Amino acid sequence: MGQAVTYLFDPLCGWCYGAAPALDRLRRAGVALRTAPTGLFSGEGARRMDAAFASFAWTSDQRIARMTGQVFSERYRDTVLADRGCLFDSGPATLALSAVASVEPDREFEALKALQAARYVEGLDITATPVLRAVLETQGLGWAAEAAAKAGPALLERHRLRIAQARGTMSRLGASGVPTVVVGQGAQARLLPTGVLFGPPEQLTQHMAAAGAGG
């Protein structure tokens, strides 16, 4: 029986999108992956899109594409990164994912992947509520976008706790950012080297086996 494996992420993190194939391999191998949003690019971490940041993001995205084969389309570059009125804020998407997790936790990773594809491949602005709703509706999860838009007190409190717990885990283990994969819980928790998420599949398999978290 493998140990608990927790995936800390942000939906606007290009490296998290790049890690998706490796995480898919873990899931197919029978690893039960618990998703935990950090809110990295929400609240104080949100910012306006400007030319300098767009250029930095695109350069980073191209590196990720070369390492992982993930697609960062020209449409994404020409619409999302070129939109100077766009707020780089993962808050709405993260809240919608918390709504998914509150009802169908096993589908949060699936919903995250749909949002990532909408942004990086289709060039859609997933910071906008109507876009969030449309994307999640294709997954049969439109209700989650509606719940996030209403932002009821129960959902907001659950959302706040999830982010606080994820950030607490990062702080306790010395994680510097996302994506971060944690194997084990409590005093037994330890970080999986982030680089293995972008390297050869056998490297990830070996690290997981060594950590006792294989499927």
N, C-alpha and C positions, 0 to 999 in steps of 0.2 A: 504494500500500500504506500503510495508516494506521499510526501509531505505537502502541506498547504503551499500553494504558489500564488503570490499576489503581484498583479501588474499595475504599477503606478504610471499614470499617463495624463496628457492634456489633449483634447481633440484638435487644437490648432498647432500641435507640435509636429513638425515635418519628420523628425527622427522617429516619433511614435508611429507615424504612417509607414516609415521605412521598416520598422520592426514587425509590422503586421504579418508578413510571410513566416517569420520565425515563430511567432506566437501561434499562428495557425498550425504549424507543424507540431508544436507542443500539444495543442488541443486534439489533433488527430491521433497523437500518441497516447491519448487518454489522460493527459494532465488536466486536473480541474483548476482552471485559471480564475482567480477572483480579481475583479477589476476595481480599481481605486483611483478616482480622479483627484488630482492635486490642486486644481484651480490655478495653475501656474500663470496662465495668461488671462486671468479674470481679476476683477477688483483693481487693486493697485498694479497688477501686472498687465492690465490692458493699456493700449496705446493707439494713437492714430497712425494709419498707414501713410508713410511719406516715401519719397524717392530713395533715400538712403537705406531705410529699413527694407523696402521692397527689393533693392539690389542685393542687400545682404541675404535676405531670405531666398532669393532665386539662386544665388551662388551656392548656398548651403543645400538647397533642394537638388541641384544638379549633382552635387557630391553624393547625396543619399541615393539618387537614381542610379549612379554608376556602381555603387556598392551593393544595391539590393534589387535592381531591376524594376523598382516601383515607378509608376508613371507620374510625372509632373507635367501636365500638358501646357501647350502654348496658350490654350484658352484660359487656363488658370492664371498664367502670367499676364495675359492681356486684359483680363476682367478683374479678378480678385486683387492681384498685386498692383494693378494700375489704378485702382479706385481710391483716389485720395480722400474721398468722403467716408471710406469704410473704417470702422473701428475694429482694430485687432483685439477682439474680446471673446474669450472662450466661455464666458459666463452663461449665455443662453443655451449653448449646446451642452455644456456640462450639467446644467440644471435639468435639461430634457433627458439626459442619460441617467441622472439620479432618479427621475420619474420612472424610467424603464426599470432600473434596479429595484425600485420599491415594490414593483408588481411582478416583473418577469426577470429576475436577476441573471438568469442563464442566457438572456438575449442582449445584455448590455454590450458585449464585445461585438456582436453582429451589428447592433445599431451604430456603434462607433465606427466600424468599417464602412458602413453605408455613408455616414457623414464625411469620412475622410475621402472616399471616392468622389462624393459630390463636390467637394472642394478642389481636390488636387487633379482630378481627371475631367470632371464636367465643368469646372470653373464657376461653381455656384457659391454665393456668399452665405455660408451656414451660420453667420452671426445674426442673420435676419430671421425673425420668427416665421414669416410666411414660407421661407425656404426650408427652414427646419421642419415645419409641418409637412410640406410636400415630400421631402426626402423620407421622413419617418413613416408617412402614409404608405409609401411603396413597400415598407417592411411590415405593414399592418400595425404600426405603432404610432399612428397619428394622435392618439389619445395622450401620449406622453408629451408631445409638443403643446397640446392644449393645456395639460396640467402645468407645464412649465410657464406658459403665458399667464395663467391665473396665479401662479406662485402662492399657493395656500400655505398657511403657517406650518402644517405638518411636513409638507415636502421641503420647505425652506430649512426647517430644523434638521431633517434627515440629511439634506444636502450639506449643511454647515458641518455636521458631525463627520460625514464622510471625508470632507476635505481636511478637517482638523486632524482626523486619524491618519490620513495619508501623509500629511505634512509632519506629523509627529513621528511616524515611522521613518521618513526620510531623515529627519533631524537625528533621531536616535542611532541610525545606522550610518550616518555620514554620507548619504546620497547627495550628489550635487545637482541633479536635475532629472529629467525624464527623457526617454523611457527608463524605468527602473523595475527590475524583477526581483522580488524577495522570496526566498525559499525558507519555509519554516515559520514558526510563530514565537512570540515572546522572547525569552532568553536564547532560544535556538535559532532565531531569525538571522539570516545573512543575505548579503547581496550577491546576485549572479553578476559576473563581469559583463558590463553593458556591451562590450565589443563582440561578445559571442552572438548577439542578436543580429549582427551584420556580417558575420563570417560564414565559413563553410558549415553546412548542416551538421556534420559529424562533430564539430567542435561544440556546438550547443548540446548535442546528445551526450557527449562525454561529461560536460559540466553538470548536466542534470543528473546523470547517473551517479557522479561523485557526490552530489548533494543529497542523494537518496530521494529524488523527486520524480523519478521516471514513471511512465504510465504502467 
